Amino acid sequence: MALYILRAGRKLRSRSPLPLSLLYLPSHPPSPNPLSPPPCRPQPLGSPLPPWRPPCIGSRRRSRILDGFRHSLSLASISSSPGTTEDHESRRPDGGEGSPPASSSRSWVDLYLPESVRPYALLARLDKPIGTWLLAWPCMWSITMAANPGEFPDFKMLALFGCGAVLLRGAGCTVNDLLDQDIDKKVERTKYRPVASGIVPPFQGLCFLGFQLLLGLGILLQLNNYSRILGASSLLLVFSYPLMKRYTFWAQAYLGLTFNWGALLGWAAVKGSLDPATILPLYSSGVCWTLVYDTIYAHQDKEDDLKVGVKSTALRFGSLTKTWISGFGAACIGSLALSGYNAELDLFPTSGLVLWYSVESCLVGLHPKGDERRVGKVSSR
């Protein structure tokens, strides 16, 4: 009897395991992720069992990897969006409530300056040195052109004008923020500036302006009398520029007159007078160049300018902006070449400056939406 029962058990185990195939159903619903592979399907009845493997573990893992990769791509696209370059321009210095999300990139102002000093550094735009460079370059050019043939330019004079560019640019930005605080509060890009956001009270901003002008006066007094009068006259342009955008569409041209005043001052500091045949073309070249980059810069504020009633060349040129800035670029290069020719410079350095201007103009033309942040973040608008 026991032998019969043992043989019957062996026969049952040797048969096709039909009921066991029902146990090979997936233990989870199909994944809703369209990137993941289809879930495991139950084997049809009557088919032999395949070699054993953990059901759907690989597909689950691949689904999680693809989900994470797609999430990282979305984060990368957000972090590389054009608006992230405006993090210092459009944040409150104290990071208070209502401030935009802080960017991962922090300037040296945030890293090294005390917290009590940061608002004033931001008021002077010390975290954006491109404006200082664009103010200093015309000074350096004229000082270099005024040097005696075969000699290096006066390095002490270059250092003085470099420090003066930092102070004058900071003073111009302070004047602009004090006069435009009501307008800045209505513009998305500028409403978190120190004065407009209330971090720096107007009286403290005025005291800070006086401190910068006092330091600038110390530099000006080290020049000759002719340069002192010429340098002091530039303050009229500095203080009146913020008002120009209220009355004329050519505020960018007025900014060019202000930013390139150093082309006149640098030559006068070395020679004690002006040579109109050399300096006026150089000055005109800088004005045209400013019209190129600041017109591009003004395009990012067109909508806000229309709302608050502010004028600019971007609104004046409209759809013909590329034609206008191409003309100004050509005039810039031609005036620069004429200045070098009248100064009797060699062909090589003159052509080098012309080539530099040409490359910069091409870069501006290739990035019509990005250069208002990369190149144009220079004015005190």
Secondary structure, DSSP 8 states (H G I E B T S, - for coil): -HHHHHHHHHHHHHS--HHHHTT---SS-----TTS--------TT--------TTHHHHHHHHHHHHHHHHHHHHHHHTSGGGGGTTTTS-TT--TT-----S---HHHHHS-TTTHHHHHHTTTT-THHHHHHHHHHHHHHHHHS-TTS---HHHHHHHHHHHHHHHHHHHHHHHHHSHHHHTTSTTTTTSTTTTTSS-HHHHHHHHHHHHHHHHHHHTTS-HHHHHHHHHHHHHHHHHHHHTTT-TTHHHHHHHHHTTHHHHHHHHHHSS--HHHHHHHHHHHHHHHHHHHHHHHGGGHHHHHHHT---HHHHHGGGHHHHHHHHHHHHHHHHHHHHHHTT--HHHHHHHHHHHHHHHHHHHH-TTTHHHHTSTTS--
